[in-house]
Amino acid sequence: MFSLSLVDRSTICVLEDKIVEAVEEFLNIDPQDKWTVEELISKFSRKEPVTAEDLTVGYVSLSFPEKMIEISANKEANPEIVKMVEQNARKSGFSVGA
C-alpha cells in the first residue's frame, strides 16, 4: 500500500521480482504529482490474472506523511529483496518499521 497523504491511499499488487524497483521509484517521487503516481501504479501493478498457484510473500506499506515504510514478509519471501527494500528506504530518508 502506498499512502501519499493521510486520506489518499493506493494498494497495488507487485510481483516479487519487481518490488525493489517499484519501491525505489515510489520513494523518489513527489507525492503531490498525481500523474507520476498514476504512471508508476500502472507501470508496476500486476497485470496477469490471479491463479490458485499464486502466493503472497509479503506486504510493503509506504507512507509519505510519516516518511515510514513497513515490510511484512513471510518465510517464502526472498530475504535479499527485503534487505534491499529496507536499504533503499533508509537511503531516501524513510524509517523502517516491522
Residue pairs with C-beta under 8 A, 6 or more apart in sequence:
1 9
1 10
1 11
1 59
1 60
1 61
1 62
2 9
2 10
2 11
2 12
2 26
2 37
2 41
2 62
3 9
3 10
3 61
3 62
3 63
3 64
3 65
4 10
4 31
4 32
4 37
4 64
5 31
5 64
5 65
6 65
10 37
10 41
12 41
12 44
12 45
12 46
13 45
13 46
14 22
14 44
14 45
14 46
15 46
16 57
16 77
16 78
16 81
18 44
19 60
19 81
19 85
20 81
20 84
20 85
20 88
21 44
22 40
22 43
22 44
23 60
23 62
23 69
23 85
23 88
23 89
24 88
25 40
25 43
25 44
26 40
26 62
27 62
27 69
27 88
27 89
27 92
27 94
28 92
29 36
29 37
29 40
30 36
31 37
31 64
55 76
56 74
57 73
57 74
57 76
57 77
57 78
58 71
58 72
58 73
58 74
58 77
58 82
59 70
59 71
59 72
59 73
60 69
60 70
60 71
60 72
60 85
61 69
61 70
61 71
61 72
62 68
62 69
62 89
62 94
63 69
63 70
66 95
67 93
67 94
67 95
68 94
68 95
68 96
68 97
69 85
69 86
69 89
69 94
69 95
69 96
69 97
70 96
70 97
70 98
71 82
71 85
71 86
71 96
71 97
71 98
72 98
73 79
73 82
86 96
89 95
89 96
90 96
